[in-house]
Every structure is written in structure tokens, then in C-alpha cells.
């Protein structure tokens, strides 16, 4: 049984292209489509996920040197140990069982309660049990008590957070066929709440008027590439070691090209995935879990408000980096924070899209700026609360739902630690 669970966990649940391909195939089979349509739809869904992942990896890789350089500027960094590899080596089995049991409970929630979302962001099916098991360990849980705690907490998150976000997603997409399944949830909710009260929907980021000679800026891949180019030039002037002995100008050009190309590839993957998964999912919704909504990764939203993504990224980077430097200078959290470049792009980019849907350009900027402040607070507090398990991992990838719900889970685990 352990071998079977390990195979399913490692080769299907932690393999997003295969997982999404199988889900598309199941949906098409339930709709009694012809074999050729099932094969075509499932393979195109898998290809779309591979393309999306490739684009996402290119984006992350292109901004990673900035992250390292800003860390050096802030005088901070995460040491080795207390990370995902060391923690998984000790608790990987517990995480896998928590994920498997959590998925069963998640599907039961969707089938038998009014909360009808099915979480389809493959890699997050691992990372949420990971952080909940870590929180349980911090709280003193062991054995099956720890596994059940991680499973229940994961199932509740996968079910409830996408359900809370569905209205905000609908306002962005004008479509109620899917919702968001990503740890940007709390930042998106904050951004949307603020944007609705301070923004103006009539003035959209996507309606920015440019003279004909600058019309190329309306292509998000070009704008994104130029933004990254400028960021590399600025950071490279401040931190000369950024270019690693290369010509700074040419290094910045290359990274800008990579970022722009990554956006093109990622958005193409998004389009392919939506075109295949949403229609195929109707079969699952009609036959197995009536009226359910698929919850997708955050790049799904980037195609709707691409300008908002870049504006949110810039706003979040400026606000959060200033706060990180201040926090480190005054030892606010008692731990050295790492500037959150990746979280600023993906989570705060998503928050900007949601803010744009509620309050246009002003909503996107103000909502994301407030979310960026919360992001720094979340990563600082969660790093302190996870001091003996995954502190260094959360310093790099936290500041989002992973931080917030790890903190909540830690407090709950403290209550039960003495019992289990």
C-alpha cells in the first residue's frame, strides 16, 4: 500500500501535466466523447501545462539574479538547513499521506457540501500539506495525529479559499467557469477589498493610451522585458557583481529577452489549458461533483489583465523591498528577511489583477501596495513561528497563504500537541 501511495504521489499528484491530462481525459470520457477527442483533449491539456510551467520557470529564472542581488544589498539571506529538502527527508512520508487523505476529504467536501471547488494546481497539492505538517511538528504533533491534522487543514484550504475568491475572479474574467487555486489568496482578497473602496473601474490598466509611436508598449511581453532590463541596469549599477563579470548592458538585455519570452510562452500555455480543461471539466461537474468549479494556478488570470500584473509587480517590489530593508535595519522580527521578488511577481501580480477588477488602475496600485505590506508582515511572523522546521524555506517562498495558514495551523496545533 505504501508503494502504491508513493507512486501516485510522486508520479501523478506531483506531476501537474499528467494530472491535468488525466482530469481532462476523465471529463471527456464522462461526456461520452469519441476516443480521438479524448486523446486529443487530454494531450493538449498536458501540453498546455508543460508550456505554462516552462514559461513560469523562465520568468522565475530571469528575476532570480535580482533577488540575490537585492538580498546582498539588504545584507540578508537564508542560510542552509531548515528548508524543504531537510524537512522532507524527515517528514516526507507524513506529508505524502496527509496529501492523499486530504485530497479524498477535499473531494468529499466538494461532493456533499455547498463549497464546490476542485483544486487543480498540482504542485500546491504538495506544498500545503508540507506547511501544515511543519506547523503540526512545531505544535508538538506526531504520528497519525500529525498526518490527520495536515490532511484536514489541507482539504479545508483547497476547498474554502478558491470558493471565497470566485466572485473576485468572475469580476476580472466576466466568466464563472473557474476560480483561483493559488497561495496568493489572502493578498488577492486584501487587494480586492481595498481596491473596491479607493479605486475607479472606469479607468483600467488595460486602457492606457499611448501615442502610435509607442504602441508596442501595449504588448505585455515587450513591456515586461523592458521593465526587467531597466531593473537589471539599476540593480547592476548599485551591485556591480550582479552581472557576474559580464557586460552589464548585454546581461540586462539577455534577461529582458528571457523574461519577455517567458511571458509569451506562459500565456500561450494558459490559453491552451483553458481551452482544453474548462470544456472537459463539464463532464466531471455534471456527473461526479455537480456544479463544481475548477481552481487553477495564478497565471490563468494574467492573460486577462497583463498590464495590471506588471504594475502590481513594480509596486510590490518597491514597497516590500523598502520594508524589508527597514525591518532588517531595526530587527523588527528578530530574523533577517529576504526580499520577495518571486512572491512580488506571482502573488502580488495576481493581487493586482484582482484589484484591477475591483477598482481599475488606482485599485490595482493601492490594493497591491497594501497587500505588499501585509506580505512582509506575514513572512516575518511566519518565519519566527516556524523557527525549528522550515524557517529558511518560508523566508523565500512565504508572505502569502503559505505563511498565513502555517501560522494559524501552528496556533491550533499548539492546543492539540499535548493530546496527540
N, C-alpha and C positions, 0 to 999 in steps of 0.2 A: 504493500500500500504506500509506504514512504517513497519507493522508487517511482510509482505512478504519479504521486503528487508532485515530486520533484521534476518529473518530465513535463507535466502540464504547466507547472510554474515557470520553469526555465525556458521551455521551447514554444509555449503558446501564449501564456498570460504576459510574459515579459518580452514578447516578440510582437510589437504593435502591427506591422504589416500582415503577419499571419493571422493575428487575432481579428483585425478588421476585415480581412479577406474571408475568413470563416463566418463572421457575422453577416457579411453581405451575401454569402452563399446560402446561409440559413434563411435569411429573409426572402431571397428569391425562390428557394425551394418551397417555402410556406405559401408563396403566391402562385405556386404551380407553374413556374416559368419553364421554358424548354431548356434542355441540358446545355445547349450552346449559349443561351443567355445567362445561365448560372455561372458557367465557366468564365465568360467574358466579364460579367459584372464583378465577380469575386476577384479575378486577377487585376482588373483595372483599379479596384478599391485598394488592393495590396500595393500596386504600383504607385498609386497616389500617395499612400502613406510613406513609401520609401522616398519618393520625391520630396514630400514635405519634410521628412527627417533630414534629408541631405541638405535642403535649403536652410533648415534650422541650425544644423551643425556648422554650415558655412558662416551664418550670422554670428553664432557664438564664438567660433574660431577667430573671426575678423576683429571682434571687440575685446577678446581676451587679453591682448597685449596692453590695451588701455587700462584694463582692470589691474594688471600687475604694476603698471607704471604709477597709477593713482594710489595703489597700496604703498608704493615706495615713497610717494610724495607725502602721504598721510603718516608715514612711519609705522604702519600697521601691517599685519599679516597673520595668517593662520598657520600655526605650527603643525608638524606631523602628529599623528595619533588623534584619538577621539573623532575619527572620521567614519565614512561609510564602510570602508574596507575592513577596518579593525572591528567595528561593531558587528558587521555582517558575519565575520569569521566566528564570532562567539554566539550570535543570536539569529543566524540566517534561517535555521530550521523553524524557530518560533515565528519569524516574520513570514515565511512561506505558508505555514499552517494558518496564521492569522489572516493572510490574504485570501486563501482558499475558502475558509469558513466565512470570512467577511463577504466574499462575492455571493455565496449562497444566500446569506441573510439579506444582502442588498437586493437580489432578485426577488426574494420573498416580499420585501418591503414594497417593491415596485408592483408586484402582482396583487397584493392584498390590502394595500393602503392607498389613500389619495395621493401620496407622494410618488409619482410615476416617472422617474428618470432612470436611465441606464447609462452608467458612467463608462465611456469608451476611450478615455485617454490612457493608452496601455501602460506607459511607464509609471504613471501615477497610481496604478493599481498595486505597484510595489512600494512606492515611496511613502504612501500614507500609513500602511501597516508598519513600515520601517520607523517612522517618527512616533507612532503610538506605542510600539513595543519599547522604544527608547524611553518614552515618558513613563511607561509602566515600570521599567527597570529602575529609573530614578525614584519612583514612588515605592519601591520595595516589593513589587510583584514578581512572582516566579512561576515556573511550571505552567500548568493548564490555566491557572488564573491569569497569567500574563498573556497567553495566547487568546483566550476568550475576550479579555479586555481589548486587545489590539483588533480583534475581528469585529466586535460590536462597534467600537469607535470608528473604524474604517467604513463599515456599512452605513452608519449614520451620516458620516461626512459625504460619501459618494451619493447618497440619496438626497439629503436635505439641501446642501449648498447649491447644486445645479438647479434645484427646484426654486430656491429663493431668487436666483439670477434670471429666471426665464423671462420675466417681464422686461427687465433691462435689455436683455438680448433681443427681444422682439422689437423694442423701440429703435434699436440700431438697424436690424435687418429687415423690418417690416414683414417678418416671417416667423411663424410659431412652430416650425417643424423640427427645431433643435434648440439646445441650450448650451451653456458653457460648463465644461468639466475640467477645471484647472485651478491650481492654488492661488490664482490671482483674485479669487472670490471676494475676500474681505476688502481688498483695495478697490475692487470694482464697485462694490456696494457703497463704500465711503465716497468714492469719486462721483458716483451717480447721485447720491443723496445731496452732496454739496453742490454739484453742477445744476441740479434742478432748481435750487434756491438762488443761485447767483448768476446763472447763465442766460443765454438767449438762443433758442433753437433756430431762429431766423437767420443767424449769422454762423454758417457752418465752416469748418476747416476745409471742407471739400469744395467750397465756393470761392476760394481765394482767387482774386482777379489779378492776372499778370499781363503785362504787355506782350504782344505777339513775339517779340524778340526773346522773351524769357519763358515762352510757353512750354519749353522742355522740362521746366521745374514741376509741371503737373504730373510727370511720370515719376511715381514714387521710388522706383529703383535708382533713377538718376539723382533725385533729391537726397535719398538715403546715402548713396555713395559719396556725394559732395559733403554731406554733414560729417560722415566718418573721416573723410580726407581732412577736413578742417580740424576735427578733434585730434587727429594724429599729429598734425602740424603744431597745434597749440601745446599739446602734452609733450611732444618731442622737443620743443624749444625749452620747456621747463625741466624736462627729464631727458637729457641728451642720450642716455643709454637705451631709450625706447626702441630705436631703430637697430640696435644690436650691431653696430659697426657699418650698417648700410647707409646709403644716401637717404636722408630723412624725407625729402620730397618724393622720391621714387617709391620709398617704402609706404608712404601715406597714399600714393596713387594706387599701389597694388592692393592695399587693404580696402580702399574705397571701392575698387573694382570688385573685390571679393564680396563685400557687403551688398553692393547693388545686385550682383549676380545671384547671391543667396536669397535676396528678396524675390527676384523673378522666379527662381526655382521653387521657393516655399509657396508662393501664391499660386503657382501652377499646380502644385500638389494639393493645395486647399481646394481648388476648383474641381480637380479630378475626384477627390474624396467626397465632396458634397454631391457631385453629380451621380456617384455610384451608391454611396451609403444611404443617403436620405430616402431615395425611392425603395431601395432594398429593405430598409428598416420598417417600412409599412407592413411587411409581412409579419415581422416579429410583433409589432404593435397590435395588429389585428388578431393574430392567432394566439400568441403566448402571453403578452403583457398589454392588454387593451389600453389605448390612449397614452402609451408611454412616449417619452421624448429621449432621443439620444443626446448625450452630453459630450461635446468634443473639445479638443485641445484649443488653446487660445488663438493660434494663427488662423483658425476658421474665421474669426472676426476681423482680422487685419485687412482682408480684401474689401470690406465694406467702407472703412474709413481710414485709408492708408496715410493720409496727411496727419490725422489725429495721432496715429502710432508714433510718427517721428516727432511731432510736437510734444507728446507726452514723454517720450524718451529723453529729449533735451531738458524739459522742465524737471523731470525726476532726477536726472544726473546732476544738474546744478544744485537743486535743493538738498538732495541726500548727501552729496559729497561735502557740501559746506557743513551740514550737521554732523557727519562722521568726523570731520577734522575737529570741530568744536568738542564733540563728545570725547574724542581721544585726548585732546589737549587738557580737558578738565576732569578726565577719568570719570565720566558720568556713570558708566555702567560697571566700572571695575574690570573691564575686558577691552582689549583693542579691537575695534571694529574694522571690517574690510569694506571699502566702497563697493556698492552693489550694482555693478554695471549690467550684468545679465538680468537681474531682477528688475532693474530700471527699464530695460528694453521690453521684456516679455510681460511681466506682471503690470508694470506701470503703463506700458503701451496699451495693454488691454483695458486698464482703468481709464485711460484717455479716450478710448473708443466708446466705452460706456458713458463717460462724462459728456462726450460729444453728442451722444444720443439723447441726453437729458438737457443739455444747455449749450449746444453749439461750441464754437471755438473758445469762448470765455469759460464755459463749463469744463471743457477738456483741460485747459491750462490750470484753472484754480482747483478743480477737483483732483487732478493728478498731483499738484503740488501738495495739497493736504494729505493725499494718500502716501506721498513720498516721505512726509514727516512721520506718519504712522509706521511706515516700513522700517525706518531707522529705529524707532522705539521697539517695534516687535523683534527685530533681530537682536537688539541689545539685551532685552529682558529674557528672551528665549535662550540666548547663549549662556546667560547666568544660570537659568533653571536646568539646563542640560549639561552641566559642568563636568559630569563624570562619564558621559556616554558619547554624544555626537556633537560636542560644542563647536569644534572647528568646521565640521560639515555645515552646520546651521549658520555659521558666520558667512559662508559663501553663498548658500542657496536659500537662506531664510528671508525674513522680512515680509512674509506673505502668510497664506493659510497654514503652511507647514510650521511656521513659528507660532501663530496664534493658537492652533488646535493642539500643538505639542504642549503649550503652556497650560491650557485648560485640562488636557488629559493628565498632566503631571499633578495638578491640584486634586483631581478626582482620584488618581492612583494613590496619592498620599493617604486618603481616607480608608482605602481598602488594603493598603500594603501590610498592615498588621494582621489582617484576617487571612489573606491568601499567601 
